Amino acid sequence: MARNIAVLGSTGSIGTQTLDVARRHPDKLKVVALAAGRRAIEAFKQAEEFGVRYVALGQEPSSSGAEAPVVPQGVEVAYGAQAVADLVKLLEVDVVVNALVGAAGLQASYETLRAGKVLALANKESLVVGGDLIMPLAAEVDEARRVAGLAPEHGPAGALMPIDSEHGAIYQCLIGESSREVERLWVTASGGPFRGRKRDELRDITAKQALAHPTWNMGPKITIDSSTLMNKGLEVIEAHHLFTMPYDRISVVVQPQSAIHSMVEFSDGSVKAHLGTTDMRIPIQYALSYPERWDAPVEPLDFTKLGSLEFAAPDTDTFRCLALARAAGERGGTLPCAMNAANEIAVAAFLAGEGSYLGIAECVEAVMDAHDVQAAESIAQLLEVDAWARAEARKRIR
Ligand SMILES: NC(=O)c1ccc[n+]([C@@H]2O[C@H](COP(=O)([O-])OP(=O)(O)OC[C@H]3O[C@@H](n4cnc5c(N)ncnc54)[C@H](OP(=O)(O)O)[C@@H]3O)[C@@H](O)[C@H]2O)c1
């Protein structure tokens, strides 16, 4: 029977690739709901193509100053952040692909699991900000899936499926293994477009230069995060939550070809690595097909053409965001939430030409220093911390 999916962030990089996976497997995936931000025309076209009835838009077309597009027949549209989060509760929805960008995805992740549905998660910021609240909910849904006979006989019950390629890789390397025998997670990084440069060479970096990622084609926020290595920092926090792994046993290694998507080291010294073509449709599809594997949406890796694989330690003196995110994760509580919000503001300012490239790390560090850390207790509290950190970050854009 086909799985009914809601795609949040359907007009973005992960969202459109998710729809491509659905397009290739109409017998296995049925798109029943879509959410986007402001690209209403694109979202409506998608709704028509996939015969989707429910669409939620984060922003009303009138508030963006654009002419309101015509809503296609048979489509019900709702507006605002609550409408996006409400979509996940629809009875028709079995699996939610959360491909929203930034902390705006937190509420939807939380509501998905609260509704007992499967969360296929691209929005890593959800776990960075609210991992302490989301993971216990995921454990409850896992348990409910086992009781209801929906979980596979072996391996994880599948309530929270990571879409990030690194976490999808680790997830697969861990299947069939005992957590007691896992020594270390190796999260691989491409190193971004400025790999090998020093701080002085980064002073005048423009948004256009930072947006040219060497191996992945992604949305603007994650592309900037990849260039500053903040993305890797967010992924370290994500790995900590997803795989219940202490920070001192999560290492980052630069693997410029991006062929190895991540690795797991075991107590006997064996290392399992996950390799594949650099195409996000592979991890997206796995998150939706688990525990099955479906036909590949892309050409598999040709090892005879791969050439050499290089590895290097990340340069955290130059790319300070990785060290800052790790420090935020280690301190825990509300600090990752404040750190993430400051980063979102600093990145948006950089993209708008209002802040400098090196100013991103400076802004994040200043907001982290100013934050009075508490234990993470509720979504409402995290939303307050997020708003506070955004206001603080705006004062520190340089
Ligand atoms: N791209 C990748 O290869 C990749 C890989 C791994 C993980 N991820 C993660 O996946 C997430 C999405 O990344 P992306 O690269 O796909 O980003 P993106 O291309 O910028 O797309 C973001 C999507 O979110 C929508 N959106 C933004 N704000 C919204 C709001 N307030 N309400 C409703 N919808 C909203 C956008 O809608 P509009 O465009 O219509 O405004 C768009 O559909 C991020 O957390 C990222 O870190 C991405």
PDBQT file of the ligand as one rigid body, heavy atoms in Angstrom, charges set to zero:
ROOT
HETATM    1  N1  LIG A 401      19.444  21.036   0.321  1.00  0.00    +0.000 N 
HETATM    2  C1  LIG A 401      20.107  19.997   0.742  1.00  0.00    +0.000 C 
HETATM    3  O1  LIG A 401      20.795  19.329  -0.030  1.00  0.00    +0.000 OA
HETATM    4  C2  LIG A 401      20.041  19.599   2.175  1.00  0.00    +0.000 A 
HETATM    5  C3  LIG A 401      20.767  18.495   2.624  1.00  0.00    +0.000 A 
HETATM    6  C4  LIG A 401      20.631  18.085   3.944  1.00  0.00    +0.000 A 
HETATM    7  C5  LIG A 401      19.809  18.776   4.806  1.00  0.00    +0.000 A 
HETATM    8  N2  LIG A 401      19.132  19.864   4.359  1.00  0.00    +0.000 N 
HETATM    9  C6  LIG A 401      18.276  20.596   5.301  1.00  0.00    +0.000 C 
HETATM   10  O2  LIG A 401      16.950  20.601   4.767  1.00  0.00    +0.000 OA
HETATM   11  C7  LIG A 401      16.272  21.787   5.134  1.00  0.00    +0.000 C 
HETATM   12  C8  LIG A 401      15.785  22.464   3.848  1.00  0.00    +0.000 C 
HETATM   13  O3  LIG A 401      16.919  22.846   3.084  1.00  0.00    +0.000 OA
HETATM   14  P1  LIG A 401      16.799  23.297   1.563  1.00  0.00    +0.000 P 
HETATM   15  O4  LIG A 401      18.182  23.377   1.062  1.00  0.00    +0.000 OA
HETATM   16  O5  LIG A 401      15.803  22.443   0.871  1.00  0.00    +0.000 OA
HETATM   17  O6  LIG A 401      16.212  24.768   1.744  1.00  0.00    +0.000 OA
HETATM   18  P2  LIG A 401      15.500  25.700   0.663  1.00  0.00    +0.000 P 
HETATM   19  O7  LIG A 401      15.850  25.262  -0.720  1.00  0.00    +0.000 OA
HETATM   20  O8  LIG A 401      15.795  27.097   1.046  1.00  0.00    +0.000 OA
HETATM   21  O9  LIG A 401      13.945  25.391   0.876  1.00  0.00    +0.000 OA
HETATM   22  C9  LIG A 401      13.278  25.747   2.050  1.00  0.00    +0.000 C 
HETATM   23  C10 LIG A 401      11.810  25.455   1.909  1.00  0.00    +0.000 C 
HETATM   24  O10 LIG A 401      11.155  25.873   3.106  1.00  0.00    +0.000 OA
HETATM   25  C11 LIG A 401      10.069  26.756   2.752  1.00  0.00    +0.000 C 
HETATM   26  N3  LIG A 401       9.909  27.686   3.851  1.00  0.00    +0.000 N 
HETATM   27  C12 LIG A 401      10.807  28.551   4.343  1.00  0.00    +0.000 A 
HETATM   28  N4  LIG A 401      10.294  29.224   5.381  1.00  0.00    +0.000 NA
HETATM   29  C13 LIG A 401       9.031  28.765   5.545  1.00  0.00    +0.000 A 
HETATM   30  C14 LIG A 401       7.976  29.064   6.434  1.00  0.00    +0.000 A 
HETATM   31  N5  LIG A 401       8.128  29.981   7.386  1.00  0.00    +0.000 N 
HETATM   32  N6  LIG A 401       6.823  28.382   6.314  1.00  0.00    +0.000 NA
HETATM   33  C15 LIG A 401       6.647  27.456   5.345  1.00  0.00    +0.000 A 
HETATM   34  N7  LIG A 401       7.610  27.136   4.462  1.00  0.00    +0.000 NA
HETATM   35  C16 LIG A 401       8.776  27.790   4.574  1.00  0.00    +0.000 A 
HETATM   36  C17 LIG A 401      10.502  27.389   1.470  1.00  0.00    +0.000 C 
HETATM   37  O11 LIG A 401       9.373  27.914   0.805  1.00  0.00    +0.000 OA
HETATM   38  P3  LIG A 401       9.426  29.114  -0.272  1.00  0.00    +0.000 P 
HETATM   39  O12 LIG A 401      10.674  28.907  -1.065  1.00  0.00    +0.000 OA
HETATM   40  O13 LIG A 401       8.160  28.908  -1.015  1.00  0.00    +0.000 OA
HETATM   41  O14 LIG A 401       9.466  30.395   0.477  1.00  0.00    +0.000 OA
HETATM   42  C18 LIG A 401      11.130  26.196   0.766  1.00  0.00    +0.000 C 
HETATM   43  O15 LIG A 401      10.126  25.379   0.238  1.00  0.00    +0.000 OA
HETATM   44  C19 LIG A 401      17.282  22.629   5.927  1.00  0.00    +0.000 C 
HETATM   45  O16 LIG A 401      17.095  22.402   7.292  1.00  0.00    +0.000 OA
HETATM   46  C20 LIG A 401      18.634  22.064   5.511  1.00  0.00    +0.000 C 
HETATM   47  O17 LIG A 401      19.613  22.201   6.500  1.00  0.00    +0.000 OA
HETATM   48  C21 LIG A 401      19.228  20.289   3.080  1.00  0.00    +0.000 A 
ENDROOT
TORSDOF 0
